[in-house]
Amino acid sequence: MPYFSVIIPLYNKAPYIAKTLKSVLGQTFRDYELIVIDNGSTDGSGKIATGFNDSRLIIHRLKENIGVSNARNKGVELSSSPYITFLDADDWWEPTFLEEIADLIERYPDVGIYGTGYYIVKNGKKRAAPIGVEEGFVEGEIDYCRVYAKTLCMPLTSISVAVPRTIFDKTGGFDPGLELGEDLDLWLRIVLREKAVLLNRPLSNYNQDIEKTFSGTHKRRYNPDTFVAFHFDRYGEEEARNGELKTLLDKLRVYLLMNFRKHNLFPDKVNREIAKVDFSHVDSIYRFYYKSPFWIVKIYCLTMEFLSQLKQKIIR
């Protein structure tokens, strides 16, 4: 039985999947299986994956796209390891990711989720994600909600964590009804019941340079039915008694719904979510953004976009 199962959902990422797979197959820690769920790709992504000759690589092909949550759940269903890790098909790991996660597990047994820091890759440049841990924090247990709320930079991501298989099964896995923020939902369900441990060293790479045509996010962003920001009521009872969770959810509500407000999309649903916000938890700009008449907000947004474009021209 391998120690880790690495689950990669793959859908139309032909320009990126080879680099992703190389980063896994080049890990210094070798005791793992690599499960690629070819989620109905039509661009030859699956063929690229099959070109890698490694006994640890398992490719499971689906005739049609079943969504990222279902694809990841299917990968876990096919897995045989005590610890599950995930990687998106356009991101990649540093060579020691699995080795350092394994060491973290040994130092902190009986934890619900393990994570590491990560790089944000944009315009070809890497920078460590500004996770909201205290200065000098190296590793250890974190209050996930408090750390996340500090900078709104995810302390746990779908490319930088390991979850015990028993915890994944007990928690119910990814919600098939969610297509954006499904990982946030699962991590919350875990950390509200289990401990979370973080190694504050960037060991994975979150690629923000992918072409929009290869990103499913832009297609899913404006669907309230499948966007986690419209489903925070599922934590209602916990939110009412957990002040750290309440603060985090309020900050996420005003942040994640900004584009809906900017374009006046689904105003009734947005207003319903914003009505739940305690504005003492968020920056004052959000009160203006959500409490002002829409035409004022629109003028403000257009002005800020113009100034941003002007700044870019001046810099060039």
Secondary structure as GFF3:
##gff-version 3
##sequence-region A 1 316
A	DSSP	beta_strand	4	10	.	.	.	ID=ss1
A	DSSP	alpha_helix	17	25	.	.	.	ID=ss2
A	DSSP	beta_strand	32	39	.	.	.	ID=ss3
A	DSSP	alpha_helix	45	50	.	.	.	ID=ss4
A	DSSP	beta_strand	57	62	.	.	.	ID=ss5
A	DSSP	alpha_helix	68	78	.	.	.	ID=ss6
A	DSSP	beta_strand	83	86	.	.	.	ID=ss7
A	DSSP	beta_strand	92	93	.	.	.	ID=ss8
A	DSSP	alpha_helix	97	107	.	.	.	ID=ss9
A	DSSP	beta_strand	113	122	.	.	.	ID=ss10
A	DSSP	beta_strand	125	128	.	.	.	ID=ss11
A	DSSP	beta_strand	139	141	.	.	.	ID=ss12
A	DSSP	alpha_helix	144	151	.	.	.	ID=ss13
A	DSSP	beta_strand	161	164	.	.	.	ID=ss14
A	DSSP	alpha_helix	165	171	.	.	.	ID=ss15
A	DSSP	alpha_helix	182	191	.	.	.	ID=ss16
A	DSSP	beta_strand	196	207	.	.	.	ID=ss17
A	DSSP	three_ten_helix	212	214	.	.	.	ID=ss18
A	DSSP	alpha_helix	217	220	.	.	.	ID=ss19
A	DSSP	three_ten_helix	224	226	.	.	.	ID=ss20
A	DSSP	three_ten_helix	228	230	.	.	.	ID=ss21
A	DSSP	three_ten_helix	232	235	.	.	.	ID=ss22
A	DSSP	alpha_helix	236	241	.	.	.	ID=ss23
A	DSSP	alpha_helix	243	256	.	.	.	ID=ss24
A	DSSP	alpha_helix	258	262	.	.	.	ID=ss25
A	DSSP	alpha_helix	267	274	.	.	.	ID=ss26
A	DSSP	three_ten_helix	279	281	.	.	.	ID=ss27
A	DSSP	alpha_helix	284	291	.	.	.	ID=ss28
A	DSSP	alpha_helix	294	315	.	.	.	ID=ss29
###
